């Protein structure tokens, strides 16, 4: 229920903050597609490969965003956190735990950031293909 509450905020932040990152990834993925296909039109297999790369990049972006968000939520004000942050390993375990939480959120469907980033990347790739032709 909680992920649904901040999904619009997270999606807006991810699109706004990650626009330059998405542009660079889209250029790299479309450049790889152009190198694979040469001067001929993009084949179905190359397009599927490009979409798979874009899907993985967008999912990785959502995971990274959620990891940072969950990390901020998990920080305690004192040293009496659930992992005993006063010890030498508390911070390490907390970072591993937040990474796992973020991964599980993404595996269970995420909050919608990956889908929006993926759609933006596909729009950018189509734009570069139209501009190249």
NORDA-V536997 format. One record per backbone hydrogen bond with DSSP energy under -0.5 kcal/mol. CO is the residue of the C=O (numbers start at 0). NH is the residue of the N-H. If there is no record, write none. Layout:
co: [CO | CO]
nh: [NH | NH]
This chain:
co: [0 | 1 | 1 | 2 | 5 | 6 | 7 | 8 | 9 | 10 | 11 | 12 | 13 | 14 | 15 | 17 | 18 | 19 | 20 | 21 | 22 | 23 | 24 | 25 | 26 | 27 | 28 | 29 | 30 | 31 | 32 | 33 | 36 | 42 | 43 | 44 | 45 | 46 | 47 | 48 | 49 | 50 | 51 | 52 | 53 | 54 | 55 | 56 | 57 | 58 | 59 | 60 | 61 | 62 | 63 | 64 | 65 | 66 | 67 | 68 | 69 | 70 | 78 | 80 | 83 | 88 | 89 | 90 | 91 | 92 | 93 | 94 | 95 | 96 | 97 | 98 | 99 | 100 | 101 | 102 | 103 | 104 | 105 | 111 | 112 | 113 | 114 | 115 | 116 | 117 | 118 | 119 | 120 | 121 | 122 | 123 | 124 | 125 | 126 | 127 | 128]
nh: [4 | 4 | 5 | 6 | 9 | 10 | 11 | 12 | 13 | 14 | 15 | 16 | 17 | 18 | 18 | 21 | 22 | 23 | 24 | 25 | 26 | 27 | 28 | 29 | 30 | 31 | 32 | 33 | 34 | 35 | 36 | 37 | 39 | 46 | 47 | 48 | 49 | 50 | 51 | 52 | 53 | 54 | 55 | 56 | 57 | 58 | 59 | 60 | 61 | 62 | 63 | 64 | 65 | 66 | 67 | 68 | 69 | 70 | 71 | 72 | 73 | 74 | 85 | 83 | 86 | 92 | 93 | 94 | 95 | 96 | 97 | 98 | 99 | 100 | 101 | 102 | 103 | 104 | 105 | 106 | 107 | 109 | 108 | 115 | 116 | 117 | 118 | 119 | 120 | 121 | 122 | 123 | 124 | 125 | 126 | 127 | 128 | 129 | 130 | 131 | 132]
